[in-house]
Amino acid sequence: MIRVQQDDFDPGQELDALARGNAAIGGVCSFIGLVRDFADGDSITAMTLEHYPGMTEKQLADIEAEAQARWPLDATLIIHRYGELKPGDRIVMVACASAHREAAFEACHFLIDWLKTKAPFWKKEHARSGGKWVEAKDKDDVAAMRWRKDEN
């Protein structure tokens, strides 16, 4: 399941709904990303996230399908927020459910790594010194590289 939304979400309710009624699920792994109050030595007062509706959901669906093709998953959830968020607000939630914990852990890690590098969201950090668009980080690309399938 994929949702791109402005509204906040309740992680407990989301996890309950993900596994409800499926006794084959042996483990659920989740990740929740929050807005920090600092970046590059600056104090952050807010973050604005933008996206292209339609394109964003399609890319998230492709990322989710890739995870489901790689691991035996019973359920997946990707929630990503957009709009203006304050420090401490939830930005993203990824959850994976499987009969076995290892698949849930690996798929969850894969999803968040690929969301950081492949999902079409643009982030602008607002600080007392002004606003600036967040550029892609090399460390995120390095993290995502471990999930690339060998092209040879």
N, C-alpha and C positions, 0 to 999 in steps of 0.2 A: 504494500500500500504506500502511496506517495501523496503527500500534501504539501503544497507551497501556500503559505498563509501569513497574514499580518498578526493574527491573534496568537496569544500565548497558548501553551498546552500544559496538561498535567501529566508528567511522566508516569506516575502510578496508574492512572486511569488508562493511559496508552498501553502500558505493559500488560495490565489485566485484560484488556480487550484483545491484544495480540494473541495470547495463549488460551483464551477462554474457549472451553469446549473441545480442546484438542489434547487428549491424554497421551498422545504419542510424543509430545514435546518433552524432552528431558532437560533442556536448558535454554535460557534466554540470555543473551548478552546485549548490553546497550551502551551507548555513548551519548552524552549530552554536552553540547558546546555552549559556553556562556560568553557574554561580552565582558572583556577585562577592563579594568580602569586605568591601564597603562599600555603603552606601545612605544618602543624605541626611545625610552627615557622620557616620554611625554605623558602627561595625565590626560586620559580620555574621558570626555563628558558624555559622548554619545557615538553611535555608529549607525550609518544609514546603509541599508542593503537594497540594491536594485537588481532586477532581473527582467528577462523578456518572457512574458507569459506565452505558453505554448511551447516555445523552444526549451525553456527550463524543464518543464515536466517531461518532455520527450527525452532529454538527455538523462534525467534522473531515472526514467523508466529503462533506458539502455544500461545504465550502471547497475540498477537493481537486477535486471535480467542476466547480466554477466555474473553477478554473485550467485544467483539461483542456478546458473549453469555449472558453476565451479564447485558448489557445496550442496549437500543434501539438506536443504532448508524447508521447514514446514511453513514459515511465515517470515516476512520482512516488513520493516516500517522505516520510511524516511519522511521526516517532517523538517522543513526548512522555512524559516521566517524571513520576511522582508519588511522594509519600512524603517522607521527610526527606533532604535533600541538603546537602552541605557545600560551602564555597567551593572552586571549581575543578572540581566535578562537572558533568557534562554534563546539561542539562535537556531540550534539544530538538534535533532534527536535521530539516532539510528538504532534500530533494534533488529536482531536476528534470532529466530527460534529454530531449534533442530532437536532431533532425538539425542544427539551427542554434543557435548559442550565444546569440543575442539572445533567443530564446524561453525558453531555459533560465534565463538571468539574470532576465528580467522575471517569469516564473512563480515563481521562487524568492523574489524580493523580494515579490511579491504574497502568496504563502503565509505568509511570516513576518509581514508587516504585518497580515494578516487573523487569523492565530492570536493575535497580541497583543491584538486588539480583539474577536474573535468567539468564540474558543474558551472553553468554560466550565471554566476552571481558576482556583482561588483560591490565592493565595500568601501565606504568613505568614513574615516575616523575623524571625529570632531574633538578638538582640544582647545584649551584656552588660547593657544598660539595660532589657531586656525584649523582648517580642515584639509585633509589630504586623502587621495585615493590610495588604497592598499595595493601594493604590487605583489605579484606572485613571488613566493620565496623558494629559493633553491632547495632548502631542506624538505619542503613539501614534495617537490619533484623527485628528490632522492627517495623519499618514503614510498611514493607511488611506483617507482621503478621496480621495486621488488615484486610487484604484482603483475608486471608485464609478462605475457607469454613469450617464450623463446621464438623468435621469428625464423630461426635457422631450421 
